[in-house]
Amino acid sequence: MTNTNLQPLDHFSYGRDSDGCDDLWVIHCPNQQRDVARITFWDCSPECMERTEADAKLLSAAPNLYNAAREFLAALESLPGRDLSVEMLQAEQSAIRAIAQVEGGSHA
């Protein structure tokens, strides 16, 4: 697997900001002292606000989700016998696909 720029201690925060004319959500990586994403929005309706904030929350959780998927796969690999249920095998495949997508591989 390809190494990513996400480190185990990286975490993202998010907050609302403005660039002078547009409202935006900024996703920030304090460990690297840089913004990693900006979600611009113009519609301040409650529906749009909820949707764009949900996107910001998801992006800010990305390093934690990535690391959790890797830890899950490592824990599965350490199980003796690997006699897994269908649900666990499906969860394993989902984690493998998610990690591959993050690391630039196939996401099919």
LINFENCOR-V767833 format. One record per backbone hydrogen bond with DSSP energy under -1.0 kcal/mol. CO is the residue of the C=O (numbers start at 1). NH is the residue of the N-H. E is the energy in kcal/mol with one decimal. If there is no record, write none. Layout:
{{CO:NH:E} {CO:NH:E}}
//
This chain:
{{7:10:-1.7} {13:28:-3.1} {15:26:-3.1} {17:24:-2.4} {22:19:-1.9} {23:41:-2.6} {24:17:-3.3} {25:39:-2.8} {26:15:-1.7} {27:36:-2.8} {27:37:-1.5} {28:13:-2.8} {29:34:-1.6} {34:29:-3.1} {37:27:-2.7} {39:25:-2.2} {41:23:-1.2} {45:49:-2.7} {46:50:-2.5} {47:51:-2.3} {48:52:-2.8} {49:53:-2.2} {50:54:-2.3} {51:55:-2.0} {52:56:-2.1} {53:57:-2.7} {54:58:-2.4} {55:59:-2.6} {56:60:-2.4} {57:61:-1.4} {59:62:-1.1} {61:65:-2.6} {62:66:-2.8} {63:67:-2.6} {64:68:-2.3} {65:69:-2.3} {66:70:-2.1} {67:71:-2.5} {68:72:-2.5} {69:73:-2.2} {70:74:-2.2} {71:75:-2.4} {72:76:-2.2} {73:77:-2.3} {74:78:-1.3} {76:79:-1.3} {82:84:-1.6} {85:89:-2.3} {86:90:-2.3} {87:91:-2.3} {88:92:-2.5} {89:93:-2.2} {90:94:-2.2} {91:95:-2.3} {92:96:-2.4} {93:97:-2.4} {94:98:-2.4} {95:99:-2.5} {96:100:-2.4} {97:101:-2.2} {98:102:-2.0} {99:103:-2.5} {100:105:-3.4}}
//
